[in-house]
Amino acid sequence: MIGGTKRMCEEFVLSNGLRVVAEPIENFPSVSVGLWIGAGSMYESAEENGLSHFVEHILFKSTERRTTKDIAVEMDALGGQVNAFTAKECTCYYAKVIAEHLPRAMDLLCDMLLNARVDEAEFEKERGVILEEIAMCEDTPEDLVYDLLAEAYFGEHPLARPILGSHDQIASIGREALLTFKKKHYRPDNTVLAIAGQFDRTQFRDMAERLLDGWHAEGETHIPAPVESTKPRMLTRKKDIEQVHMCLAFPGVEQDDEDLYPISVMNNLFGGGMSSRLFQEIREKLGLVYTVYGFANSHTQTGISGIYAGTTADELQKLLPVVAQEIKKVCYDKVDIKELNRAKAQIKASMLMALESSSSTSEVIARQMLLFDRVLPIKEMVEKIENVTLDDIRDTATRIFSSKPTYTLLGSLKKYPDYEQLQQLIKL
C-alpha cells in the first residue's frame, strides 16, 4: 500500500507471444488501454528514418471494415481520447474512455493495428501532412536544438535522427518501404497491451484473446544497433529568431541502471523546478533567461544528462560562466539535507500523483513491460528514491560533469564561447 493505493497489477502472455499487463482501479470511472509497439526511430536505418512515425499516421486511415471518416466519427463518438504517438523506442496507440465504451475502443484500436489498408491515395495525402508537420517543427526552436543535440551526441547512430524524418527522406519514401517496415516491427512478440482503470479482468482477457490471439509474427526480429560513444563536440545552427537556444549534454545512464535514481534526484535539485539551483540563480537572481532547466534522458542502451537554456544573443556570454559556476557548486559544495529532501519529495509526489490518472498508470506499466519485461513495484521505486544520500548527489554530479560536454547552439548567433573556451569554463 503506497499513498493509500494498493497495486493489483496482473501480467499474462497470449499464445502468440503478445504481453499483456492489466491494473484494475475500481473507483475510476475511466479506463485507458494502449497497444505499445517496439518501433521507433531508434530501430530505423538511415533509409527508413521517419517510417515509425509514418506508420503511426497511416493506421488512422481506412481498414477493411472502416473508412477514414468512419474511424474519425467513431473516435469522436466514444467521447474520450483516441490517439497515438511515436517516440525514439516505441509507438503507442491508445484510448481513454468511460468503462462502458472499452469494448468499442478495443475493437477500433485492434482493427486499425491489424487491418489497415494502406491505400495509395491515402498514403500520398498523409505524406503531405507529415511534410507539413516537419515544416511546423521549424517554428519550434526548442525542439530544433534538441534535434541538433541528438545529432551532435549520437553521431551516426539512429538515435541521432529526428523521429519525424527529414523532408527529403519523407518526400522520397515509397509505400512498399512502409509496408516492409511495418511487417518487420509490428509483431505480437514486440508488442505490449496495457490497461488501467475500471474493467472486468475476465471480460478483458477474453476480449484480448478474441481480438489479438490470431495475430502472428512475420519476418525476423529486429535488434537495434549498439550505441557507441562519440567524440564530444560542438554544433551550431544559425536561425533568424529572437533567442539563442543552448544545450550542454554529458553521458547519463541507461533505463535499467541503478544510478538512474541518484541522477533523477540530483537533476531535480540542480535544474528540475522553480526552486532548483539553475532556476533560482540564473532566472530569479540574475534575470538572464526565461527558461532554464536540467534534463536526464535514458534509453535502453544509453543515457544523456544535460542543461537547456534560452537567452538573447547578447546575454549568452554572461550565461555560460554562471552555468559553469553552478556545475562546480553541485560537485564541490555539500548539498543541504533540506534541499535533498525537497527534491525527493517532488519526485515521489509526481510519481504517486500519476496513479490518480488511468492514462498515466497505463503508460507507466506499458513502458516498463515493453522495455524491462516486468512492471516495477511502486514501493521499490519509492525506496530507491528514499535511499539516495548526500554523498550520492556529489558523486553523481562529479561523475557526470567531469566528462567532456557536447555543446549545441541555435539562433541568431553573434559572439559566444567556442568549444575550447566552454571546456575551460566548466572543467572541474
N, C-alpha and C positions, 0 to 999 in steps of 0.2 A: 504494500500500500504506500504510494507516494502522493503527497498532497491531496489525500482523500480519494485518489483514483486507483482502482485495482486493475492491473493489466491482465487481460484474458486472451492473449494472442494465440491463435491456432494456425498451424502450418501443415500443409499436405501437398502431395505431388500427384498430378494426373498421370495416367498411364503413358501419355506421350512425352512426359518429362517437364511439363509446364508446372512451375512452382506457384503455390497459392498461399497467401498469408492474409488472415482474417482477424479483425479485432472488433467484436460486438461492443457497443456502448449503448445500453438500453435507454438511457434518459435523453438521448439525442433525437430530435425529430428528423434529422437528415441522415443520409448515408452517402459516402464518397467511394467510388470504385474506379480503379485505373488499371490499364494494361501498360506495363513498363517493358520496353524493348531494349536490349543491349546493342543499340545502334546510335551512334553519334559521330561527330566529326573526328573523334579520336580513332575511329575504326575505318576511316576513309583513306584511300590512296590519293595522290595529288590529282589524278584524273577523275576521282569520284567526289572531290570536295564539294560540299553542298547537297549531296544526294540524300543524306539522312533527313535534312530539313525539307527537301523537295517531296520525298515520300510522305512526310507528315502532312503537307498541304494536299497532295493528290488523294489521300484517303478520305478527305471530306467531300470528294466528288461522288459520282454515281457508283452504285453497286448493282449486282444482278437484280435486286429487289426494290431498290430505291433510286430515284433520280436525284440530281444535285439539289433541286428545290425540295424534294421530299425530306432529305436529310436536314436541311435548314429549318423547314417547318416543324419537323419532329423535335429538333433540338429546342426550339422556342416553346413548343407545346409542353415539354417536360417541366418548364418553369424554373429550372435551376441553372446549372452551368454544365455545358458540354464543350470541351476544348482540348487542345494538345499543345505540347511544346517540345523543342529539340534542344539538347544540351551537348556538352562535349562527349559524355559517356552513355547517354540514354535518350530515348524518345518516349514520351508518355502521352497516352490518350485517356482522358478521364471525364467523369461525370459526377456532379454533386447534385442530388435530387432529394425530395422528400421520400420517405421509406417506401410508400406505396408505388412509386414510379421506378423502383430498382429493376424489375423485370424488363421494362421497356428500354431503360438506359443500357442495360447489359446486352440486350438484343441489338440495339443500334451500334454500340461500340464493337461488338464481335462481327457484325455484318460488315462494317467499314474495314476492319482488320483483315478478314478472311475473303471477302467477296468484292473488293474494289475492282472496277472495270478498267481503269487507267485508259480511258478513251483518248484518242489522238487529239481531238479538238480541245478537250478539257486540259490535256497536258500542255498544249500551246498557250491556252489562256492563263494557266497557272504559272507558266514560265514568266509571262508578263507581270503578274502580280509579285512574284519573287524579285524580279529585277527592280520593280518599284520599291520593294522593301529594302533592298540593298542600297538604292539611291537615298532612301529616307534615313538610313543609318549615317550618311554623310552629314546630316544635320544634328547628330548626337556626338559631340566631340569626346565626351567621357567614355563612350563605347569605343570610339576610334582609337583612343590612346591605349585602351586595354588590348585591342587587336594588335596594335603596334608592339606592345609589351610582349604578347604571346609570340609574335614573330621574332623579336629580339631574343627572348629567353629560350624558346624551344627549337629554334633553328629550322632544320628540315623535318622535324617530327610532325605528324598530323595535328598534335595539339597547338602547333603554331598557326594553323589555318583558321579562318573565320567559319563559324557554324553555318552562316548563310551561303558560303562560297563566294567567289569573285564574280563580277559582272560578266567577264569573258567566258568563265567556266560554265555558268548557268545558261548563257546565251547559246553555247555550242553543244550542250549535252543532249543526248537523244533519249527517246522513250525506252528503247531496248536496254540502255545502260541502267535506267531507273528500275526496270523490271528485274534485271540481273542482280542489282544491289539488294532489292527487297527480298528476293528469293534466298540470297546468301545470309542475310542478317535477321529476317523475320521468321524465327523458328520457335517452336514451343519450348525447347531447351534453353533458349536465350531470352525468355520472357517470364515476367512475374505478374500475376494478377493479385492486386491488393484491394482490400475493402475495409472500411472502418465506419462505425455509426450504428444505426438501428437496422438490423436484419436478422432473419432466422437462419441459424447455421445450416441446418439440414436442407432447407429450401435453396440456399445459396450454393451449397456443394452440388446439389442435383443440377442446378442451373449451369454451373461452371462445366460440369461433365457433359451435359447435353450440348452446350454451345461450342465447347472448345476441345473436347476429347478426340474428335475426329481430325484435328489439325495435325499434320505430320511434317517433319523437317525435310527440306530439300537442300542439296548441296553440302558443302563442308563447313564446319565451324570455323569462324574467323578469329584469329588471335591478334590483338593489337601489337604494333611494333614496339620493341622495348624502348624506354626513354633513356637516351644517352645524354650526359651532361654536355652543355655547350659553353663556349668561352664567353664570360660576361662581357657585355659591350654596350654601346650607346647607339640608339636610333632616334632620329628626329624627322618630323614631317611638318612642313610649313603649310599653314591653312589660315585664310583671312578671317579670323574670328577675334572676339574681344579678349578672351583669356588665353593663357598658356596652361595646358594640362600636363601634369608631370606624374610619372610613376617611377618609383625605385623598387626593385624586386631582388629578393635573396632566396636561396634554397629553403624550402619548407619541408614538410613530411607528407608521406602518402596517407591514405584514408584510414588504414588499419594500424598505424604506428602508435605506440603508447604515448609518444611525445605530443600527439595531437592535443591532448588536454592541457598540458602546460603552455603550449603555443596559443591555444584559444584564450586562456586566462591572461597571458602576457599581452596578447594583441588587444584584448578588451581594455585593459587599464592603460595601455600605451596609446591606442588610437581608435577605440571601439565605440565611443559615445560622447555626449556633451561634457561629461566630467573627465574624459580621458586627457592625458598629458598633451597630446598633439593639439587637440581642440582648444583646451584652456590656454596654452601658451601661444599658439600661432594665430588663432582666430580671436579669442576673447581678450587676451592681453595685448597683442601686437597688431591685430586687425589686418593681417597680411593676406588672408584668404576668406572666401565664403565657405568653401568645403575643404576639409582635410580629414583623412582617416587612415587607419591601418587595415590591412586585409590579410587573410590567410586562406588560400585555396588549396584543397587537397584532391588528388586524383588517385586512381588505382595504383599507379606505379611511381608517382612523384607528387611534389607539392611546391607551392610558391608562397612566400610571405613578403609583404611589402607595404608601401606607403603611397597614397594618392593625394594630390593637392591641385587645386585650380586657382590661379592667381593672374595678375596682369603681367605683361612682359617686363615692365619696369620693376616690379616687386620681386621677380624671380631671383635676382641677385641677393636680395635680403633673405628670401625664404630658405634657401638650401643650407646656409650656415646654421639657422635655427633648428632645422630638421636634424642636422648633424649633431648639434648640441643635445637635443632630446634623446637621440640614439645613445650617446655616450652616458647620459644620466641614467637611463634604464639599465645599462650594462654595469656601471660603476657605483652608482649611489644605491644604498639599501632602500628597497621598496617598503613603504609603511604598511603595517598589518591591516589598518583600516582600508587602505587602498586595495589591497589584495582581496579582502573580504567583500568589498563593494563590487569588484569585478566578478568574483564567484557568484554573488547574489544575482547580478544581471544575467549571467549565462544560465543559471538554474531557473530563474523566473521565465526567461524566454523559452527554455526547453519545456517547462511544465505547463505554461500557458498555451503552448501549441497543442496540448492534449485536449483543449477546450474546443477544437475545431476538427470535424471529421475529415476534412480535406488535408489538413496538416498532418494528422495522425496517419492517414493513408499514405501520404508521401514519405513520411519517415520510415514506416515499416517496409514500404516497397523498395526504397533506395538501399536500405540495409540488406534486404534479402537479395536484391539484384547484385550488389557489389560485394557483400560479405557472406552470402549464403546462409545468413541467420539474422534474426531480429535481436538487437542488443537490449537487454532489460534496462528500463529507465533507472532503476535503483543502481545498477552497475555504472551507468554513465554519471549519475549524480555523485556517487562515491569517488569516482576518478577525478571529478572536478574538486570535490572537497579535499582530496589528498594533495593537491598542488600546494607547494610550500614557497616561502620567500626565496629560498636557495634555488628552487626550480625556475623561478622567474628570472633571476640573474643569470643562471646557467643557460637557460633557453635563449634569452636575449643576446648573450655574448656569442653563443654558437651561431645564431642566425646572422647577426650584424658584423661578425668578423669575416664573413665571406665577401668576395668582391661583388658589387651590385650590378644589376642590369638597369639601364637608365634610359627612359624614353620621354620625349617632349613633343607636344603637338600644339600648334598655334602660330600666332604672329611672332616669330622668334627674332629677337634682337640680340641683346647681349646676355650670355648665360655661361655658367661654369662648364667647361668641357669635361670629358671623362676623367682625365688625369687630375684636374682640379677637384672634381667631385670626390674621387678616391682619397685625396689628401684631406678633404674636409671630414669625411666620415671614418677615416682609418682609426681603429681602436688602439 
